[in-house]
């Protein structure tokens, strides 16, 4: 069967019949000369180190790992744990699975970060990620990905140690962070996700005091730029690929630390709660954002929603989320002047006497003092303040309890 060629005004010029033989000879010569060139190119691709052509430049998180991340962000850390176990049973050297396992332990402590129950498991998982990622050969196709996870695990561990107060250990870890971050950015100079680990370092180790800067200089410790770190984190949150969710989570933590960023904290919490409506940490963050802005009605509504989910045993909504939300509900009721409702909520807390978190009951005594003062029961209010002062001092409890005690005694004197 032949294909009829129809000439148009866009067709190539016709070749004179007399030159057809010469054209055919030249064409065969080009084909013969292209074969060695193609073989040479293939040989070069095999010989040149794979680091020059990194695999998965824009896919540090892909396949089942991406699904596991979404699952853990959805508040289903238990399901993620189970699937991570399956991955490790098939490949005990899967550094990605160890990192996801570490984040699962992190989610278990997210609502109450003061809890140290899973600290050892968290660090062990990060160390395993670092160890197995470091064993990947530089010429292996997934070397770039392993380097990314190793850098991410290093900066996560350094940040965690700093949070727990292990300052010296944390700062020494940052030396390895910077070395790995430099190598990662050299490997992926145009990849935004590759800049995420350094951005975390830059922000959290970029605002040292003068004494801290001197010690960094004397000990040759690296120092970041907080402004650059924040800018890159915001960029990752807007147009990052695999790091977008991690950047948004990091920014939420940053904004929640500073009351001056209450507006940004609210927007971040709203977006993440909209994406993951059944993640207890994001919902608590949303309620706390309303509370920070003194929007007590909205805060109370969200706290009550958290309690309802906890009572219905929704995954991720444990007793800690329930007790924190119930205490915050009492605070909202006091602020709104709903004294009888507040008294009922505080009474429920004191009767239940929860021990986790350990600061719930002392703060409940403080709100009991506020309720008794509003009722004019100054003796009971004074006694409740003393109970609060005898409890653990969390979030300036003792300071506000002493101020409340002074107010109670002053009002009591005026009554006489």
Residue pairs with C-beta under 8 A, 6 or more apart in sequence:
7 14
15 23
45 53
49 138
49 139
50 139
50 140
50 141
50 143
51 138
51 139
51 143
51 144
51 187
54 143
54 144
54 187
54 188
55 141
55 142
55 144
55 145
56 62
56 142
56 144
56 145
57 144
57 188
57 191
58 191
58 193
58 241
58 242
59 145
59 241
59 242
60 145
60 148
60 149
60 193
60 194
60 241
60 242
60 243
61 69
61 241
61 242
61 243
62 242
64 83
64 87
65 96
65 97
65 100
66 242
68 80
68 83
68 84
68 100
69 100
69 103
69 245
71 79
71 80
71 83
72 80
72 100
72 103
72 104
72 107
73 245
73 249
73 275
73 276
73 279
74 276
74 278
74 279
75 107
75 276
75 278
75 279
75 280
75 281
75 314
75 315
75 316
75 317
76 315
76 316
77 104
77 107
77 108
77 315
77 316
78 315
79 315
80 100
80 104
81 101
81 104
84 97
84 100
84 101
84 104
87 94
87 97
88 94
88 97
88 98
88 101
91 97
93 132
93 135
94 132
95 128
95 129
95 130
95 131
95 132
95 133
95 136
95 146
95 149
95 150
95 153
96 129
96 145
96 149
98 125
98 126
98 128
98 129
98 132
98 153
99 125
99 126
99 129
99 149
99 152
99 153
101 125
102 122
102 125
102 126
102 129
102 153
102 156
105 118
105 121
105 122
105 125
106 122
107 281
107 316
108 117
108 118
109 115
109 117
109 118
109 122
110 280
110 281
111 280
111 281
111 284
111 318
111 320
111 321
111 324
112 320
112 324
112 356
112 357
113 163
114 357
114 359
114 394
115 320
115 356
115 357
116 164
119 164
122 160
123 157
123 160
126 153
126 156
126 157
126 160
127 157
129 149
129 150
129 153
130 150
130 153
130 154
130 157
133 146
133 147
133 149
133 150
133 153
134 146
134 150
136 142
136 143
136 146
136 147
137 143
140 146
144 184
144 187
144 188
147 180
147 183
147 184
147 187
148 184
148 193
148 194
148 197
150 180
151 177
151 180
151 181
151 184
151 197
152 196
152 197
154 173
154 176
154 177
154 180
154 197
155 174
155 177
155 181
155 197
155 198
155 200
155 201
156 200
157 173
158 170
158 171
158 173
158 174
158 177
158 201
159 170
159 200
159 204
161 167
161 169
161 170
161 173
162 170
162 171
162 204
171 205
171 216
171 219
171 221
172 221
174 201
174 205
174 221
174 222
175 221
175 222
177 197
177 198
177 201
177 222
178 198
178 201
178 222
180 197
181 197
181 198
181 201
184 194
184 197
184 198
185 194
185 195
185 198
187 194
188 194
192 235
192 236
192 239
192 240
192 241
192 243
193 236
193 240
193 241
193 242
193 243
195 232
195 236
196 232
196 233
196 236
196 240
196 243
196 246
196 247
198 224
198 229
198 232
199 228
199 229
199 230
199 232
199 233
199 236
199 247
200 229
200 233
200 250
201 222
201 224
201 229
202 224
202 225
202 226
202 228
202 229
202 232
203 224
203 226
203 229
203 230
203 233
203 250
203 254
204 224
204 229
205 222
205 223
205 224
206 223
206 224
206 225
206 226
206 227
206 228
206 229
207 226
208 216
208 223
213 223
215 221
216 222
216 223
230 254
233 247
233 250
233 251
233 254
234 247
234 251
236 243
236 244
236 246
236 247
237 244
237 247
237 248
237 251
238 244
240 247
248 268
248 271
248 272
249 272
251 264
251 268
252 265
252 268
252 269
252 272
252 282
252 285
254 261
255 261
255 262
255 264
255 265
255 268
256 265
256 285
256 288
256 289
259 292
262 289
262 292
262 293
263 293
265 285
265 288
265 289
265 292
266 286
266 289
266 290
266 292
266 293
268 285
269 282
269 285
269 286
269 288
269 289
270 286
270 289
272 279
272 282
272 285
273 279
273 282
273 283
273 285
273 286
276 282
277 283
278 309
278 314
278 315
278 316
278 317
279 316
280 306
280 309
280 310
280 316
280 317
280 318
280 321
283 302
283 305
283 306
283 309
284 306
284 321
284 324
284 325
286 302
287 299
287 302
287 303
287 306
287 325
287 328
288 299
288 328
290 296
290 298
290 299
290 302
291 299
291 328
291 331
291 332
294 335
296 332
296 335
296 336
297 332
297 336
299 328
299 332
300 329
300 332
300 333
300 336
303 325
303 326
303 328
303 329
303 332
304 325
304 329
306 317
306 321
306 322
306 325
307 322
307 325
307 326
307 329
309 317
310 317
310 318
310 319
310 321
310 322
310 325
311 322
319 354
319 356
320 356
320 357
323 349
323 354
323 356
323 357
323 360
324 357
324 360
326 345
326 348
326 349
327 349
327 360
327 363
327 364
327 367
329 345
330 342
330 345
330 346
330 349
330 364
330 367
331 367
333 339
333 341
333 342
333 345
334 342
334 367
334 370
334 371
339 371
339 374
339 375
342 367
342 370
342 371
343 368
343 371
346 364
346 367
346 368
346 371
349 360
349 361
349 364
350 361
350 364
350 365
350 368
353 361
354 360
354 361
355 361
357 394
358 392
358 394
359 391
359 392
359 394
359 395
359 397
361 391
362 387
362 388
362 390
362 391
362 392
362 394
362 397
363 388
363 391
363 394
363 395
363 397
365 384
365 385
365 387
365 388
365 391
366 384
366 385
366 388
366 397
366 400
366 401
366 404
368 380
368 381
368 384
369 381
369 382
369 384
369 385
369 388
369 401
369 404
369 405
369 408
370 381
370 404
371 381
372 378
372 380
372 381
372 384
373 381
373 404
373 407
373 408
373 411
376 415
378 408
378 409
378 411
378 412
378 415
379 412
381 404
381 408
382 405
382 408
382 409
382 412
385 401
385 402
385 404
385 405
385 408
386 405
388 397
388 398
388 401
389 398
389 401
389 402
389 405
391 397
